[in-house]
Amino acid sequence: MDAKDFSEEEHSLFNPAYAGFLLFTMIREYSRESQTGMHCSLPFILLPMSLNPTIATQLPSDKRSSLLAWISSHQGELGDFAELAMTYQPIVMTAIAFLMEKSLLVLSDDGEFLFGPATVPKNPSLFSKNENMRNAMRTANFLGRWFAHAPPIETLYAQLGVRP
C-alpha cells in the first residue's frame, strides 16, 4: 500500500489486521452458507464493498435479494466501482497476506480460500465497543452470506465493470 494514496485515518481503517478480520468474517459466512471455499478473486469485490460507506449503506437487508438486480438498480453508486476496486487492490492483497501469514487462510488447488489451522473469535469484544466497527462486522457477515448465492465470479466482474 502506498502511503501517499491514503490519509492517516484511512491507513488506520485499512490496516491488514482490520481488513483481514473483515475478510475472514466474509469467508466464514460464505463457507457456512455455500459449504465451499470462497473463490480467490471474490475478496477483490467484497472488501471494497464492505469498506466503502456509500456502498455498504445501500446494501439490501435480505440475502435472498438478487445481486444482479441490486447491481443494476444501483448503477449510480457503482458507476466507478472498477476504479474503486483497483484502489482497494493493495488493501485486499495485504489483508490476504496477513491472514495467510497467521495461518488463518489457505488457498486450495482449486483457487478457493479455505480456513487454516489457526482460529479467531467470531465476535471480538473490540468490535462491540465501536459502532463503526460493529456496522462493518454486520456488513461483512451479510456480504459473505449474500455472495454465497451469487452468480459465477466472471458474471459479477462483468456486471461491475471490473477487469481481472
Secondary structure, 3 states (H helix, E strand, C coil): CCHHHCCHHHHHHCCHHHHHHHHHHHHHHHHHHHCCCEECCCHHHHHHHHHCHHHHCCCCCCCCCCHHHHHHHCHHHHCCHHHHHHHHHHHHHHHHHHHHHCCCEEECCCCEEEECCCCCCCCCHHHHCCHHHHHHHHHHHHHHHHHCCCCCHHHHHHHHCCCC
